[in-house]
Amino acid sequence: MRLLLDTHTLLWWLIKSPLLPVSAQNLLKHRNHNVLVSAASAWEMATKVRLGKLDIAADVVENFMLHLAHEQFEVIAVRVEHGISAGLLPGPHKDPFDRMLIAQALSENVPIVSNDRALDGYGVKRLW
């Protein structure tokens, strides 16, 4: 199965946070899953580190590709069609990073591993 990680899921996995539930940990432990990480997650983490809102992610940002390679996670680029889809998504959800992840999950037909219930109204399958 292919899975797209929400940014918090990726971060919590990499820093071994107790906030990541066992159900999500089990999804990521199984190496028969193809785990996707959006380039938008790198952008989101780096932005929040720069703004001082996510100091805990500084090492992850600094060594982002090494962490992904170690975990054998695959990067999914932000493509033009993702940008258009994210921009045209209906609804009040304003977070551009979440909107991009929603667009990518819909485009790639993959579930998102996330605790964010706000994603549920957009037709994506959310695993947690």
Backbone as JSON, one array per atom type, in Angstrom:
{
  "sequence": "MRLLLDTHTLLWWLIKSPLLPVSAQNLLKHRNHNVLVSAASAWEMATKVRLGKLDIAADVVENFMLHLAHEQFEVIAVRVEHGISAGLLPGPHKDPFDRMLIAQALSENVPIVSNDRALDGYGVKRLW",
  "N": [[0.84, -1.17, 0.0], [0.45, 2.29, -0.69], [1.29, 5.24, 1.08], [0.72, 8.55, 2.18], [2.42, 10.86, 4.13], [1.35, 13.13, 6.59], [2.71, 16.25, 7.63], [3.17, 16.53, 10.43], [3.04, 13.85, 11.18], [5.24, 12.72, 9.88], [7.33, 14.16, 11.19], [6.91, 13.41, 13.89], [7.38, 10.67, 13.69], [10.08, 10.62, 12.93], [11.37, 11.84, 15.11], [10.71, 10.16, 17.05], [8.41, 10.54, 18.65], [6.16, 10.29, 21.41], [3.63, 11.09, 20.81], [2.79, 10.03, 18.46], [0.52, 7.65, 17.56], [0.29, 4.1, 18.27], [-1.02, 2.73, 16.23], [-0.46, 4.27, 13.93], [2.31, 4.12, 13.99], [2.63, 1.4, 13.48], [1.78, 1.26, 10.82], [3.91, 2.56, 9.56], [6.08, 1.04, 10.25], [5.92, -1.3, 8.8], [7.53, -2.43, 6.15], [6.52, -3.11, 3.73], [4.9, -1.17, 2.87], [4.73, 1.64, 0.76], [6.01, 4.55, 1.49], [5.22, 7.88, 1.2], [6.47, 11.2, 1.08], [5.7, 14.51, 0.99], [7.15, 17.21, -0.84], [6.17, 19.55, 0.04], [5.99, 19.18, 2.78], [8.63, 19.4, 3.63], [9.03, 22.08, 3.04], [7.07, 23.22, 4.73], [8.02, 22.46, 7.32], [10.59, 23.67, 7.3], [9.9, 26.36, 7.05], [8.5, 26.79, 9.46], [10.52, 26.24, 11.31], [12.3, 28.32, 10.7], [10.72, 30.5, 11.48], [10.71, 30.14, 14.16], [8.81, 28.55, 15.32], [8.92, 25.84, 15.46], [11.15, 24.54, 16.7], [12.0, 22.02, 17.45], [12.19, 20.6, 15.12], [14.49, 21.3, 13.82], [16.89, 19.76, 13.37], [15.83, 17.76, 11.75], [15.07, 19.21, 9.49], [17.55, 20.2, 8.67], [18.84, 17.88, 7.93], [17.18, 16.62, 6.11], [16.87, 15.02, 3.69], [18.65, 12.94, 4.23], [17.43, 11.74, 6.45], [15.07, 10.84, 5.21], [16.11, 9.06, 3.32], [17.3, 7.17, 5.01], [15.03, 6.09, 6.19], [13.85, 5.06, 4.0], [11.84, 6.43, 2.66], [9.86, 7.91, 0.16], [10.13, 10.81, -1.85], [7.63, 13.02, -2.9], [7.15, 15.19, -5.44], [6.03, 18.61, -5.75], [3.79, 19.24, -8.14], [2.6, 21.06, -11.05], [-0.12, 20.48, -11.54], [-0.87, 19.65, -9.0], [-0.66, 22.05, -7.59], [-2.63, 23.61, -8.84], [-4.91, 22.09, -8.27], [-4.86, 22.18, -5.43], [-5.21, 24.92, -5.02], [-7.76, 25.28, -6.01], [-9.39, 23.8, -4.37], [-12.43, 23.38, -2.61], [-14.07, 24.94, 0.23], [-13.42, 26.0, 3.66], [-10.87, 25.57, 4.68], [-7.76, 26.89, 5.26], [-5.03, 26.47, 5.42], [-2.18, 26.36, 3.53], [-0.33, 24.29, 3.25], [-1.63, 21.97, 4.16], [-3.69, 21.94, 2.26], [-2.21, 21.42, -0.04], [-1.24, 18.84, 0.55], [-3.67, 17.45, 0.62], [-4.47, 17.77, -2.07], [-2.4, 16.36, -3.33], [-2.77, 13.78, -2.27], [-5.27, 13.17, -3.33], [-4.7, 13.31, -6.09], [-2.75, 11.33, -6.38], [-4.09, 9.2, -5.44], [-3.92, 8.14, -2.77], [-3.98, 7.26, 0.72], [-3.82, 9.54, 3.55], [-1.68, 9.68, 6.28], [-2.55, 10.87, 9.2], [-3.49, 12.96, 12.01], [-5.29, 14.92, 11.69], [-8.43, 15.91, 11.61], [-9.7, 17.74, 10.02], [-9.12, 17.2, 7.44], [-10.87, 15.31, 6.61], [-13.2, 16.13, 5.28], [-12.63, 16.35, 2.61], [-12.58, 14.26, 0.86], [-10.43, 12.52, 0.96], [-8.82, 9.56, 2.09], [-8.16, 9.06, 5.43], [-5.78, 7.85, 7.61], [-5.14, 6.75, 10.89]],
  "CA": [[0.0, 0.0, 0.0], [1.14, 3.58, -0.68], [0.79, 6.13, 2.13], [1.28, 9.9, 2.21], [2.51, 11.32, 5.51], [1.16, 14.52, 6.95], [3.97, 16.78, 8.14], [3.35, 16.17, 11.85], [3.28, 12.41, 11.26], [6.65, 12.53, 9.52], [8.17, 14.68, 12.25], [6.76, 12.58, 15.08], [8.06, 9.39, 13.42], [11.54, 10.81, 12.91], [11.89, 12.19, 16.45], [10.21, 9.12, 17.95], [7.51, 11.19, 19.59], [5.07, 9.48, 21.96], [2.36, 11.58, 20.27], [2.41, 9.19, 17.31], [-0.12, 6.45, 18.12], [0.8, 2.79, 17.85], [-1.62, 2.38, 14.94], [0.31, 4.95, 12.88], [3.65, 3.52, 14.02], [2.56, 0.1, 12.81], [1.74, 1.5, 9.38], [5.22, 2.97, 9.08], [7.05, -0.03, 10.51], [5.8, -2.33, 7.78], [8.3, -2.0, 4.98], [5.81, -3.42, 2.49], [4.21, 0.05, 2.5], [5.52, 2.66, 0.07], [5.71, 5.77, 2.24], [5.47, 9.1, 0.44], [6.62, 12.45, 1.81], [5.56, 15.64, 0.07], [8.1, 18.32, -0.78], [5.49, 20.58, 0.84], [6.3, 18.97, 4.19], [9.94, 20.01, 3.84], [8.77, 23.52, 3.01], [6.35, 23.59, 5.95], [8.92, 22.36, 8.48], [11.64, 24.69, 7.22], [9.26, 27.65, 7.33], [8.2, 26.87, 10.89], [11.8, 26.34, 12.01], [12.77, 29.7, 10.49], [9.89, 31.41, 12.26], [10.84, 29.83, 15.59], [7.6, 27.87, 15.78], [9.11, 24.39, 15.45], [12.58, 24.31, 16.96], [12.25, 20.58, 17.56], [12.4, 20.04, 13.78], [15.69, 21.88, 13.2], [17.76, 18.69, 12.86], [15.13, 17.08, 10.64], [15.16, 20.09, 8.32], [18.95, 20.27, 8.26], [19.25, 16.59, 7.36], [15.9, 16.08, 5.63], [17.02, 13.93, 2.71], [19.3, 11.81, 4.91], [16.39, 11.06, 7.23], [14.16, 10.12, 4.3], [16.85, 7.93, 2.75], [17.44, 6.17, 6.07], [13.72, 5.46, 6.37], [13.41, 4.58, 2.67], [10.64, 7.15, 2.29], [9.95, 8.48, -1.19], [9.68, 12.2, -1.97], [6.7, 13.34, -3.98], [7.33, 16.6, -5.8], [4.84, 19.43, -5.98], [3.65, 19.46, -9.59], [1.66, 22.12, -11.42], [-1.51, 20.03, -11.33], [-1.12, 19.67, -7.55], [-0.86, 23.45, -7.22], [-3.95, 24.04, -9.31], [-5.92, 21.38, -7.48], [-4.85, 22.72, -4.06], [-5.78, 26.26, -5.07], [-9.19, 25.23, -6.34], [-10.17, 23.01, -3.41], [-13.47, 24.16, -1.95], [-14.09, 24.88, 1.68], [-12.8, 27.07, 4.44], [-9.53, 25.23, 5.18], [-6.86, 27.9, 4.7], [-3.62, 26.1, 5.52], [-1.74, 25.98, 2.19], [0.38, 23.02, 3.3], [-2.67, 20.94, 4.21], [-4.38, 21.92, 0.96], [-1.32, 20.72, -0.98], [-1.26, 17.41, 0.86], [-4.96, 16.94, 0.16], [-4.42, 17.7, -3.54], [-1.5, 15.28, -3.72], [-3.41, 12.51, -1.92], [-6.32, 12.93, -4.33], [-4.06, 13.08, -7.38], [-2.01, 10.06, -6.34], [-5.03, 8.2, -4.93], [-3.31, 7.5, -1.61], [-4.45, 7.78, 2.0], [-2.92, 10.37, 4.33], [-1.53, 9.28, 7.68], [-2.68, 12.17, 9.87], [-4.49, 13.08, 13.07], [-6.04, 16.14, 11.38], [-9.79, 15.59, 11.17], [-10.13, 18.74, 9.04], [-8.89, 16.62, 6.11], [-11.92, 14.34, 6.32], [-14.23, 16.66, 4.41], [-12.1, 16.59, 1.26], [-12.62, 13.06, 0.03], [-9.25, 11.69, 1.07], [-8.87, 8.57, 3.17], [-7.22, 9.42, 6.48], [-5.45, 6.75, 8.51], [-4.51, 7.19, 12.12]],
  "C": [[0.9, 1.25, 0.0], [0.47, 4.49, 0.33], [1.47, 7.49, 1.99], [1.27, 10.37, 3.66], [2.18, 12.79, 5.61], [2.46, 14.97, 7.61], [4.19, 16.4, 9.6], [3.64, 14.69, 12.01], [4.74, 12.11, 10.95], [7.56, 12.97, 10.66], [8.11, 13.77, 13.48], [7.44, 11.22, 14.89], [9.57, 9.56, 13.55], [12.12, 11.13, 14.28], [11.4, 11.19, 17.51], [9.31, 9.69, 19.05], [6.45, 10.23, 20.12], [3.68, 9.95, 21.48], [1.88, 10.76, 19.08], [1.81, 7.89, 17.84], [0.46, 5.16, 17.53], [0.23, 2.4, 16.49], [-0.86, 3.02, 13.78], [1.73, 4.39, 12.83], [3.67, 2.2, 13.27], [2.49, 0.24, 11.29], [3.13, 1.79, 8.82], [6.29, 1.91, 9.3], [7.06, -1.07, 9.4], [6.44, -1.85, 6.49], [7.68, -2.44, 3.66], [4.96, -2.24, 2.04], [5.19, 0.99, 1.81], [5.12, 3.99, 0.69], [6.16, 6.99, 1.45], [5.54, 10.3, 1.37], [6.58, 13.57, 0.79], [6.7, 16.64, 0.26], [7.49, 19.46, 0.03], [5.76, 20.4, 2.32], [7.67, 19.53, 4.54], [9.8, 21.52, 3.93], [8.11, 23.97, 4.31], [7.27, 23.54, 7.17], [9.98, 23.45, 8.46], [11.09, 26.08, 7.54], [9.02, 27.82, 8.83], [9.47, 26.92, 11.74], [12.33, 27.77, 11.9], [12.02, 30.7, 11.34], [9.97, 31.17, 13.77], [9.65, 29.11, 16.17], [7.76, 26.36, 15.9], [10.58, 24.05, 15.63], [12.94, 22.83, 17.01], [12.56, 19.93, 16.21], [13.68, 20.53, 13.12], [16.61, 20.82, 12.62], [17.12, 17.98, 11.67], [15.26, 17.91, 9.37], [16.59, 20.1, 7.78], [19.4, 19.0, 7.54], [18.06, 15.85, 6.72], [16.08, 14.87, 4.72], [17.73, 12.72, 3.32], [18.3, 11.01, 5.74], [15.48, 10.24, 6.32], [14.85, 8.91, 3.69], [16.99, 6.81, 3.78], [16.14, 5.4, 6.26], [13.18, 4.82, 5.1], [12.05, 5.16, 2.3], [10.9, 7.82, 0.95], [9.4, 9.91, -1.2], [8.71, 12.32, -3.14], [6.8, 14.85, -4.22], [5.98, 17.3, -5.89], [4.81, 19.75, -7.48], [2.59, 20.54, -9.84], [0.22, 21.69, -11.16], [-1.85, 19.96, -9.85], [-1.43, 21.1, -7.09], [-2.23, 23.95, -7.63], [-5.04, 23.39, -8.49], [-6.0, 21.93, -6.06], [-5.51, 24.1, -4.02], [-7.27, 26.27, -5.3], [-10.02, 24.4, -5.36], [-11.23, 23.9, -2.74], [-13.25, 24.17, -0.44], [-13.23, 25.93, 2.36], [-11.36, 26.78, 4.87], [-8.49, 26.1, 4.49], [-5.4, 27.51, 4.71], [-3.11, 25.61, 4.16], [-1.0, 24.64, 2.16], [-0.61, 21.86, 3.33], [-3.39, 20.82, 2.87], [-3.52, 21.2, -0.09], [-1.32, 19.22, -0.71], [-2.57, 16.76, 0.43], [-4.94, 16.76, -1.36], [-3.53, 16.55, -3.99], [-2.12, 13.91, -3.4], [-4.5, 12.16, -2.93], [-5.72, 12.58, -5.68], [-3.4, 11.71, -7.45], [-2.87, 8.9, -5.86], [-4.41, 7.39, -3.78], [-3.92, 8.07, -0.33], [-3.38, 8.64, 2.66], [-2.89, 9.83, 5.76], [-1.46, 10.57, 8.49], [-3.69, 12.1, 11.0], [-5.43, 14.25, 12.81], [-7.41, 15.8, 10.79], [-10.32, 16.59, 10.14], [-9.93, 18.22, 7.61], [-10.06, 15.75, 5.66], [-12.97, 14.84, 5.34], [-13.8, 16.85, 2.96], [-12.0, 15.34, 0.4], [-11.36, 12.23, 0.05], [-9.46, 10.69, 2.2], [-7.79, 8.95, 4.16], [-7.03, 8.22, 7.4], [-4.8, 7.33, 9.76], [-4.64, 6.08, 13.14]]
}
